[in-house]
Amino acid sequence: MHKPIPSFIYSKANQIFMILFVPFFALIFINIYRPFDFDKVGDIIHLPVDISHETMVLLIALIMVLSGMAIGAISRVIMSTYTKRHKLTYLGYIVWILGEIGVMATLFTLFSFFTDLENPLPELFRNTFVKTTLIIFIPYTLSYLYFIFQDKMRELKTLRQQIEKDETVLQRAYIQILDEKGEMRLSIRRDNLVLIESADNYVCVYYINGEKAKKTMVRNTLSRVAEHLNGTRIVRCHRSYMINLDHAKVLHRDKEGVFIELGIEGMPDVPISRTYADNVREWLTDRD
């Protein structure tokens, strides 16, 4: 009971919602169920204009509801000011609500005093307090359930965004190698993937596991793999090779052409053909 209530309960938007919703609900409830004794209102209150009993009851109910709305609005403004500097506990909030009901019941007792001349004032106040509590309980409960639902939806949205963000980070950190049917056969951290080599209808994937260089075969063509990995740091540098440019250590030229040295034991030097030379040139430009 001494635990602070969630801040969304008394947020500005939710306070405004309660100020509008509770009186609207109360007006409908009072006119349907008639919790207050309005049967003798026509005999006690005489107006200079001729209006029906139902209209008079509606006007009295409207005045009562607007008065309660004013009390609720003032209370919520005070609560908003108070919660800027202090934490409001569950117990404190319950006492606050009881205080609102008490003020409303006092005002409604004055209205009831003109329509119920038989009961003494203390008895009248007690009855009015109970009825006001019952009228207020339903819209307050509905409002709190709605606020909790909204808050849970916000938490769910935030969680989904975080999951999507984590998935994006995970997708960037890992490279998926698909087979010819589009099914994932190998998932490797991008930093560990070194080289992909064409082998007829297969590709040979070279990667680092621990401190050792390993390789595995996946049934797919290098062209399809290159299409899937488009936009990553794994680029095609030869009709038979794709390379992770982050592992390129040395670029050298000899009589047989241009090669990339990976500096990893067990990994071959990778040739660069003229067709795919621009891919490597862009990488060198980006590094500079």
C-alpha positions as CSV (number, residue, x, y, z in Angstrom):
1,M,0.0,0.0,0.0
2,H,3.0,2.3,0.5
3,K,4.4,1.5,-2.9
4,P,4.1,4.5,-5.3
5,I,1.4,4.2,-8.0
6,P,2.5,4.1,-11.6
7,S,3.0,7.6,-13.0
8,F,0.7,6.9,-16.0
9,I,-2.2,6.8,-13.6
10,Y,-1.9,10.6,-13.0
11,S,-0.5,11.6,-16.4
12,K,-2.0,14.7,-18.0
13,A,-3.8,12.8,-20.8
14,N,-5.3,10.3,-18.4
15,Q,-6.4,13.0,-15.9
16,I,-8.2,14.8,-18.7
17,F,-9.8,11.5,-19.8
18,M,-11.1,10.9,-16.3
19,I,-12.4,14.4,-15.9
20,L,-14.5,13.9,-19.1
21,F,-15.4,10.2,-18.9
22,V,-16.5,10.0,-15.3
23,P,-19.2,12.8,-15.5
24,F,-20.5,11.4,-18.8
25,F,-20.9,7.9,-17.3
26,A,-22.4,9.4,-14.1
27,L,-25.0,11.4,-16.0
28,I,-26.2,8.3,-17.9
29,F,-26.1,6.2,-14.8
30,I,-28.1,8.7,-12.7
31,N,-30.8,9.1,-15.4
32,I,-31.2,5.4,-15.9
33,Y,-31.1,4.0,-12.4
34,R,-32.2,7.1,-10.4
35,P,-30.1,6.4,-7.3
36,F,-31.2,9.7,-5.8
37,D,-34.8,10.4,-4.8
38,F,-36.2,12.7,-7.4
39,D,-39.9,11.6,-7.2
40,K,-41.0,14.6,-5.1
41,V,-38.8,17.2,-6.9
42,G,-41.8,18.7,-8.7
43,D,-43.7,19.2,-5.4
44,I,-40.8,20.8,-3.7
45,I,-39.1,22.9,-6.4
46,H,-41.3,25.3,-8.3
47,L,-40.0,27.0,-11.4
48,P,-41.5,30.1,-13.1
49,V,-41.7,28.1,-16.4
50,D,-43.7,25.0,-17.0
51,I,-41.4,22.1,-17.6
52,S,-42.0,18.4,-17.3
53,H,-40.9,16.3,-14.4
54,E,-38.4,14.3,-16.5
55,T,-36.9,17.5,-17.8
56,M,-36.5,18.9,-14.2
57,V,-34.9,15.6,-13.1
58,L,-32.5,15.8,-16.1
59,L,-31.5,19.4,-15.2
60,I,-30.9,18.5,-11.6
61,A,-28.8,15.5,-12.6
62,L,-26.9,17.6,-15.1
63,I,-26.2,20.3,-12.4
64,M,-25.0,17.6,-10.0
65,V,-22.8,16.0,-12.6
66,L,-21.3,19.3,-13.7
67,S,-20.6,20.2,-10.0
68,G,-18.9,16.8,-9.5
69,M,-16.9,17.4,-12.7
70,A,-15.7,20.7,-11.4
71,I,-14.7,19.1,-8.1
72,G,-12.9,16.3,-10.0
73,A,-11.1,18.8,-12.2
74,I,-9.9,20.9,-9.3
75,S,-8.8,17.7,-7.5
76,R,-6.8,16.5,-10.5
77,V,-5.1,19.9,-10.9
78,I,-4.0,19.8,-7.3
79,M,-2.9,16.1,-7.7
80,S,-0.9,17.1,-10.8
81,T,0.9,19.8,-8.9
82,Y,1.5,17.6,-5.9
83,T,2.9,14.7,-7.9
84,K,5.5,16.9,-9.5
85,R,7.4,17.0,-6.2
86,H,6.1,14.0,-4.3
87,K,5.4,10.3,-4.9
88,L,1.8,9.3,-4.5
89,T,1.4,5.9,-2.9
90,Y,-1.5,3.5,-3.4
91,L,-2.8,4.3,0.1
92,G,-2.5,8.0,-0.5
93,Y,-4.3,7.7,-3.8
94,I,-7.2,5.8,-2.1
95,V,-7.4,8.4,0.6
96,W,-7.4,11.1,-2.2
97,I,-10.3,9.4,-4.0
98,L,-12.2,9.1,-0.8
99,G,-11.7,12.7,-0.2
100,E,-13.1,13.5,-3.7
101,I,-16.1,11.3,-3.0
102,G,-16.6,13.0,0.4
103,V,-16.6,16.5,-1.2
104,M,-19.0,15.4,-3.9
105,A,-21.2,13.6,-1.4
106,T,-21.4,16.8,0.7
107,L,-22.5,18.8,-2.4
108,F,-24.9,16.1,-3.5
109,T,-26.4,16.0,0.0
110,L,-27.4,19.6,-0.4
111,F,-29.2,18.7,-3.6
112,S,-30.9,15.7,-2.0
113,F,-31.8,17.9,1.0
114,F,-34.3,19.7,-1.3
115,T,-35.8,16.4,-2.5
116,D,-35.8,14.3,0.7
117,L,-37.3,16.1,3.7
118,E,-37.9,13.0,5.7
119,N,-34.4,11.8,6.6
120,P,-32.1,13.7,9.0
121,L,-29.0,15.3,7.5
122,P,-26.4,12.8,8.8
123,E,-28.5,9.9,7.5
124,L,-28.9,11.8,4.2
125,F,-25.1,12.3,3.9
126,R,-24.4,8.6,4.7
127,N,-26.8,7.5,2.0
128,T,-25.5,10.0,-0.5
129,F,-21.9,9.0,0.3
130,V,-22.7,5.4,-0.4
131,K,-24.5,6.1,-3.6
132,T,-21.8,8.5,-4.8
133,T,-19.2,5.8,-4.1
134,L,-21.1,3.3,-6.2
135,I,-21.6,5.7,-9.0
136,I,-17.9,6.7,-9.1
137,F,-16.6,3.2,-8.6
138,I,-17.6,1.9,-12.0
139,P,-16.1,4.6,-14.3
140,Y,-13.0,4.9,-12.1
141,T,-12.5,1.1,-12.4
142,L,-13.1,1.2,-16.1
143,S,-10.7,4.1,-16.5
144,Y,-7.9,2.4,-14.6
145,L,-8.3,-0.8,-16.6
146,Y,-8.1,1.3,-19.7
147,F,-5.0,3.1,-18.5
148,I,-3.3,-0.2,-17.6
149,F,-4.2,-1.7,-21.0
150,Q,-2.7,1.4,-22.7
151,D,0.5,1.1,-20.6
152,K,0.8,-2.6,-21.4
153,M,0.3,-1.8,-25.1
154,R,3.1,0.8,-24.9
155,E,5.4,-1.7,-23.2
156,L,4.5,-4.3,-25.9
157,K,5.3,-1.8,-28.6
158,T,8.6,-0.9,-27.0
159,L,9.4,-4.6,-26.6
160,R,8.6,-5.3,-30.3
161,Q,10.8,-2.3,-31.4
162,Q,13.6,-3.6,-29.2
163,I,13.3,-7.1,-30.6
164,E,13.3,-5.7,-34.1
165,K,16.4,-3.7,-33.3
166,D,18.1,-6.7,-31.8
167,E,17.1,-8.8,-34.8
168,T,18.6,-6.1,-37.1
169,V,21.8,-6.1,-35.1
170,L,21.9,-9.9,-35.1
171,Q,21.3,-10.0,-38.9
172,R,24.2,-7.6,-39.4
173,A,26.4,-9.6,-37.1
174,Y,25.7,-12.9,-38.8
175,I,25.8,-14.1,-42.3
176,Q,23.2,-16.7,-43.4
177,I,24.3,-19.1,-46.2
178,L,21.2,-20.5,-48.0
179,D,20.9,-23.6,-50.1
180,E,19.3,-23.8,-53.6
181,K,15.8,-24.2,-51.9
182,G,16.3,-21.0,-50.0
183,E,16.7,-22.8,-46.7
184,M,19.4,-21.6,-44.2
185,R,22.2,-24.1,-44.0
186,L,24.8,-22.1,-42.3
187,S,24.8,-19.1,-40.0
188,I,28.2,-17.5,-39.3
189,R,29.4,-14.4,-37.5
190,R,30.4,-11.9,-40.2
191,D,33.8,-11.5,-38.6
192,N,34.4,-15.3,-38.8
193,L,33.4,-15.7,-42.5
194,V,36.4,-15.5,-44.7
195,L,35.8,-16.8,-48.2
196,I,33.3,-18.5,-50.4
197,E,34.5,-20.5,-53.3
198,S,32.4,-21.9,-56.2
199,A,32.5,-25.7,-56.7
200,D,30.2,-26.6,-59.6
201,N,26.7,-26.7,-58.1
202,Y,28.1,-26.2,-54.6
203,V,29.8,-23.5,-52.7
204,C,32.7,-24.1,-50.3
205,V,32.4,-21.8,-47.3
206,Y,35.7,-21.0,-45.5
207,Y,35.4,-19.7,-41.9
208,I,37.2,-19.4,-38.6
209,N,36.0,-21.5,-35.7
210,G,38.1,-20.7,-32.6
211,E,41.6,-20.3,-34.0
212,K,41.2,-22.9,-36.7
213,A,40.2,-22.4,-40.4
214,K,37.4,-24.7,-41.4
215,K,35.2,-25.2,-44.5
216,T,31.8,-26.6,-45.3
217,M,29.9,-27.3,-48.5
218,V,26.4,-26.0,-49.3
219,R,24.5,-27.0,-52.4
220,N,23.9,-23.7,-54.2
221,T,25.5,-21.6,-57.0
222,L,27.9,-18.7,-56.2
223,S,25.6,-16.4,-58.2
224,R,22.6,-17.0,-56.0
225,V,24.8,-16.7,-52.9
226,A,26.2,-13.4,-54.2
227,E,22.6,-12.1,-54.8
228,H,21.6,-13.0,-51.3
229,L,24.6,-11.3,-49.8
230,N,24.3,-8.1,-51.8
231,G,24.9,-5.1,-49.7
232,T,27.2,-6.8,-47.2
233,R,31.0,-6.8,-46.9
234,I,31.0,-10.2,-48.6
235,V,31.7,-9.2,-52.2
236,R,32.4,-11.1,-55.4
237,C,36.0,-10.6,-56.7
238,H,36.2,-13.4,-59.2
239,R,33.8,-15.7,-61.0
240,S,34.7,-18.4,-58.6
241,Y,35.2,-16.5,-55.4
242,M,33.6,-14.2,-52.9
243,I,35.6,-12.7,-50.1
244,N,35.0,-10.9,-46.8
245,L,36.9,-7.7,-47.4
246,D,37.4,-7.2,-43.7
247,H,39.9,-10.1,-43.8
248,A,41.9,-8.8,-46.7
249,K,45.5,-8.0,-45.6
250,V,47.6,-7.6,-48.7
251,L,46.8,-6.8,-52.3
252,H,49.6,-7.8,-54.7
253,R,50.2,-8.2,-58.4
254,D,52.3,-10.8,-60.2
255,K,52.5,-12.2,-63.7
256,E,49.4,-14.2,-63.2
257,G,47.3,-11.2,-62.1
258,V,46.1,-9.4,-58.9
259,F,45.6,-11.4,-55.7
260,I,44.3,-10.7,-52.2
261,E,46.3,-12.2,-49.3
262,L,44.2,-13.1,-46.3
263,G,47.0,-13.8,-43.9
264,I,45.2,-16.8,-42.4
265,E,46.9,-20.2,-42.4
266,G,45.1,-22.7,-44.6
267,M,43.4,-20.0,-46.7
268,P,44.5,-19.6,-50.3
269,D,45.3,-16.3,-51.9
270,V,42.2,-15.1,-53.8
271,P,42.5,-13.8,-57.4
272,I,40.7,-10.6,-58.5
273,S,39.4,-10.6,-62.1
274,R,38.9,-7.5,-64.2
275,T,35.1,-8.0,-64.2
276,Y,34.9,-7.7,-60.4
277,A,37.8,-5.3,-59.8
278,D,35.5,-2.4,-59.1
279,N,34.1,-4.1,-56.0
280,V,37.5,-4.3,-54.5
281,R,38.4,-0.8,-55.6
282,E,35.3,0.6,-53.9
283,W,36.4,-1.2,-50.7
284,L,39.8,0.4,-50.9
285,T,38.2,3.8,-51.5
286,D,35.9,3.4,-48.5
287,R,38.8,2.4,-46.2
288,D,40.8,5.5,-47.2
